Amino acid sequence: MITRREFLQASLATSMLWGASGIGNWSRLAAQQALSQDKLLEFDDFGNVTLIHITDIHAQMRPIWFREPEWNIGVGAAQGQPPHVVGKEFLQMFQIAPQSPEAYALTYEDFAALGREYGKMGGLDRVATVVAAIRAARPEALLLDGGDTWHGSMTSFLTKGQDMVNAMNLLGVEAMTSHWEWTYGADRVREIVENDLQFPFLGANIFDAEWDEPAFEPYQMFERGGVQVAVIGQAFPYMPIANPRWMFPEYSFGIREERMQEMVDEVRAKGADLVVCLSHNGFDVDRKMVSRVQGIDVILTGHTHDAVPEPVLIGETILIASGSNGKFVSRIDLDVRDGRMMGFRHKLIPIFADVITPEPEMAALIEAERAPFKAQLEEKIGTTESLLYRRGNFQGTWDDLICDAIRSERDAQIALSPGVRWGPSLLPGDAITREDIHNVTSMTYGQCYRTEMTGEVIKTILEDVADNIFNTDPYYQQGGDMVRVGGIGFTCDVAKPIGSRISEMVLTDTGATVDAASSYTVAGWASVNEGTEGPQIWDVIEAHVKKLGTVRVAPSDTVRVTGL
């Protein structure tokens, strides 16, 4: 007799062979024929429940360029496992043809050349078209947003997230969880949730810090396809570490495994046939959590921005990652019978902006939200002759430009820039607008500080950030990507323990070794400390780019990575 796990494994195998997840079939067809909206949306309806997942949009309302990571290093048990596979290895793992549309969408290989061929991706008006098409086929489809939605653009900064709240209400989202939303401050989050948001703001792991009691709705029950679907929200657990604690002192977060298990047990007791965790933990944290929490059928993961074309099966749970910046929409059809998930089909739908027709109502809303700021947004600051990108564990050319600007405008020997994952790319020849600069810097604590640090302090900072990324226990991976640096080079051995990963620190201007006892002038931005002083980082970059006129940034070779 076939077991449920064997049945789910068969579902996964079928998706890989016959394109039920989209990628196997798409690999063979899309490379051989022109893309079309019908082909991108093609899906054989399955089962009785449909989920639609979007996450980590970072307030990108319009189509963008977004280069996927060149570095996505896995450590410990995650080494060599999705999502820690990039480039040619990624293409081989998922049987994707080089130079194909999906190769462009999912990897960094030949990005600039393929971008000119296949065009920009994303755009909420195109996402709205895809959502409407799925709902036309499956009227009860459940649309879920994984968070990092209200933050990341100039218009979201200027409206305190209101533009994205309006867009998500129009899109018809039915539940969300959160992360960068909290950097508008607790008062603003409560104002939106209580007055503007037309759907639940879920966070089973958000507690009142004083009373240690749950502070937000932990889950929502939906009746879909004749079954009870429970959606449990899991907000980013490391808010007070990765972002300024002083912006939301009333709340505590954390993974809270026991709480998640309690919520799963509670919804099951209430009759849930399907349990979905809408998570902003990050892929590896979710992979560990679901191995320890029993009874979750589906985890829709976010935070780490991974676009993985096939679900990953952990025990009897499917783990689904839907990318970032509006580049993808995941559709998951499930067969739910007798209180159990018996099988599924999945498709990671790429949002090719030149192929998918914009949905008129959403297109009109986007233009209306931009209209008050249009002249500011579109003002040309300079031009780039280089591919500007960020995403990856280590340096990117956008970050190198930011560090150059910091050192130049703040007269510093060393620049530090946070390893945030958000921020679209620009192709060689593109204008650099004020909006483009905000797209890689826009936040509520963007002051560019200038201070003195000893070599020992600088090394400690680098070691701490490296441990946030390369600790073999996912529960200690509390940061984004590696802090970006200017004016300094170093070696990072990802296989060594905390305190021993960083070595061979040198000043790139002179080649001199960074001395632990010596003091250096350091400038940076995005300090989590309250009261940080300095000009806004976007003003610093704008001044620098205006002086240059044309930007030329070669990929940095000042950081050497070993231990792979």
KATA-V825102 format. One line per field, one symbol per residue. ss: DSSP state (~ for helix, > for strand, _ for the rest). burial: 1 if it has 24 or more other ideal C-beta (glycine too) atoms within 12 Angstrom, else 0. A space follows every 10 residues. Layout:
# KATA-V825102
ss = ???
burial = ???
This chain:
# KATA-V825102
ss = ___~~~~~~~ ~~~~~~~~__ __~~~~~~~~ ______~~~~ ~_______>> >>>>______ ___>>_____ _____~~~__ ______~~~~ ~~~_______ ~~~~~~____ ~~~~~~~~__ >__~~~~~~~ ~~~~~~~___ _>>>>_____ ___~~~~~~_ _~~~~~~~~~ ~___>>___~ ~~~~_~~~~~ ~~~~~____> >_____>>__ __>>____>> >>>>__>>>> >>>>____~~ ~~__~~~___ >>____~~~~ ~~~~~~~~~_ ___>>>>>>_ __~~~~~~~~ ~~_____>>> >_____>___ _>>>__>>>> >>_____>>> >>>>>>>__> >>>>>>>>>> _>_______~ ~~~~~~~~~~ ~__~~~~~_> >>>>___>__ ______~~~~ ~~~~~~~~~~ ___>>>>>>_ ____>>____ >>>~~~~~~_ ______>>>> >>>>~~~~~~ ~~~~~~~~~~ ___~~~____ >>>>>>_>>> >>>_______ _>>>>>>___ __>_____>> >>>>>_____ ____>>~~~~ ~~~~~~~~_> >_______>> >>__
burial = 0000000100 1101110011 1111111001 1000101011 1110111111 1111111111 1111111111 1111100100 1111111001 1011111001 1111111110 1101100111 1111111111 1111100101 1111111111 1111111111 1111111111 1111111111 1111110110 0110011011 1111111000 0001111111 1101101111 1111111111 0111101101 1111111011 1011001100 0111111111 1111111111 0010111111 1111111111 1111111111 1111111111 1111110001 1111111111 1111111110 0110110011 0010001000 1101011111 1111111111 1111111111 0111111111 1111111101 1111111111 1111111111 1010101110 1111111111 1101111111 1111111111 1111000000 1110111100 0001000001 1111111100 0101111111 1111100100 1010110110 1000
